[in-house]
């Protein structure tokens, strides 16, 4: 079983890579993504690479309300599949 501290450390390392390796996503969208990704990791759900997710997060920016952004980010994480 993965310890919570390990999950937090892994997420922090990923954040650094994502922020420096990709064009920026506004904090309200990226913050929602980081929270959702952490929850999915704790629940042992698959998470696609940020390379696949990033363009879809850019679309979430266009959503009007905080709830619409949250729904868009959740849908992105649930519906983006990693291709082998």
N, C-alpha and C positions, 0 to 999 in steps of 0.2 A: 504494500500500500504506500502510495506517495504521501509524504508529509506536507502539510500546508505551507511550511516554510520553503520547501523545495518548489512548490507550485508558484509561490510568489517570486522566488529568485529566477525561475525560468521565464516568467512573464516579464520581469524587469529587463532581462537580457534581450528578449524579443522586442520590447518597446524601443530599446536603443537602436537595434538594427532597422526596425521599421521606420523610425523617425529619420534616420540618416540615409537610408537606401531608396526611399520613395518620396515622390512629391507630397507635400503636407496635406493632411486632411484636417478640417477644423476640429478643435478640441471637443466640441459637443458630440461630434460623430465618432472621433477616435476614442474618446473616453467611454462612450457606450460600448464600442467594439471591445475595448480592453476588459471591461467588466463582464460582458457576455462570454468572451473567450475564456476568462478565468473560471466562470461558472461551468462552462462546457467541459473544461479540463478536469475540474473537481468531480463532475458527474461522469467522467470517462467517455464523453461523446467525441467523435472525430472532429478535428479542426483542419480545414484546408490551409494551404500556404497563404501568406499575406500577398504574395504575387498574384494569386487568383482572386483574392478578396478585395484588394485595394481598388480596382476599377469600379467595383460595385459599391464600395463605400463612397466613392466620389459621386455616385448617383444619389446616395442617401442625403448628401448635402442639400439637394434640391427640395427635400421635404420641408414642409412649413413649420410644423409644431414639434415639440420635444417628443411627444408620443409617436408621431409619424416617423421621426428619426429612429427612435428606439425600435419600432416595429420593422423598419427597413433593415437596420443592422441585424436584428434577430433573424429575419428572413434570409439575409445574406449568409449568415453563418450556418443556418440550417440547410439551405438549398445549394450552396456551393460545394461541389464534389471534387475531391482530389483525383486527378486522372493518373493512372499508372503508365 
